[in-house]
Amino acid sequence: MKYINLNYSKIAVSNVGQGMLGIGDPSEYDAPRVNKRIETLEYGLSLGINLIDTGEDYELGNCEKVLAEVVKNKRDKIVISTKFKPENNCNEHIRKSLEGSLKRINTDYIDIYQNQWPNPKVDIRETVETLIDLQQEGKIRAIGIGNLSGKHLQSLVDSDLIKYVDTFQGEYDVFNQQMETNLFGSLNDHNIKLISYGIRGSHLLSGRQKLTVSNLMEKYNCDFRGLKLAFSNRKSISLFSSMNHDHIRTNCGSVDIDLNAEDVEILSSILKKEVVFVDTNRISIGKVDDADKTHKIYMTLDDAKKNELNIFPSATEIADEILAGDFMRPVELKQLGNDKFVLVRGRMRYWGWLIAYGINEKIPSIVI
């Protein structure tokens, strides 16, 4: 395993980390699945992975509770990264969220603590200032930020708070390379390490792409999973969520795949998904969000406006951000044929866009 030293806290983090989604809602407790998750997390640890990533709302807190079983008797061997929900981004709520996570994980400190998404009602500087205080109190070791825009990062740069930040968590892989053009410069300038996630696989490859990828897999003696992670590992600490030993070994082995510059360019050019603008009248709504099937979602614009599930930020608040010029990132669609699409990620951003612009303005999208 290879390890990356964080700049401010000096924590050594494995080049790949394990995510915890997939355990399920605690109201539908599935003991075999939970036990399998524990066993595979421990298998990853045995191969040298030390980073485990979760969040206070991952499957309604169930992930953090299960993590307590994994870290028991080996807490100092594991780097725990967890997050607080955007509605909890203010000083008082961050502290309450942290206490909840500490209790569920049964630990007295968190290694990397971060916001999950920005909050349009809370200045990101307040969030980071609170994390600095918690770090000085010894309750967290490193400060992370997640899914912020360039505007948010610039605010931290201008206030000189950026120097306390160790990690940035966001979506980056060979299919979605947007961060290379709009965020990598700032992250590199301030020695902030990217913790990346992606959910796409070989089913997205066309015939021509499969041939090129197949040649590279043969050249580097790996499968597509390893090749894809090797691309991300160059510039990030890559997260995966797997409950299969073969896959976990492949994921760990990806840190030893040294793609040369020419092959990186080949992968980048043939697999990168460009942002396109899609007529919202051609988009239908999937019944689940591909990012996390336990998250609450709305199926209609009226329901999103009412926000009876109290999702935060609400679609109306996101619309205000969009109109202020901060859309964050495109929604993700799957093509159904005949120029029809289904929305699979970015539900609230989609509803926010409709509130902001109506149905006549094409929405920035990535078709996966």
Helices and strands as residue ranges (DSSP letters): E 3-5, E 12-14, E 16-19, G 26-28, H 31-46, E 51-53, G 58-61, H 62-71, G 75-77, E 79-84, G 86-88, H 91-105, E 110-115, H 124-136, E 140-146, H 150-158, G 161-164, E 165-171, H 179-182, H 184-189, E 193-197, G 202-204, H 207-220, H 224-233, E 237-240, H 245-253, G 254-256, H 261-271, E 276-278, G 280-282, E 283-285, H 301-306, H 315-323, E 331-337, E 340-345, H 347-357, E 363-367
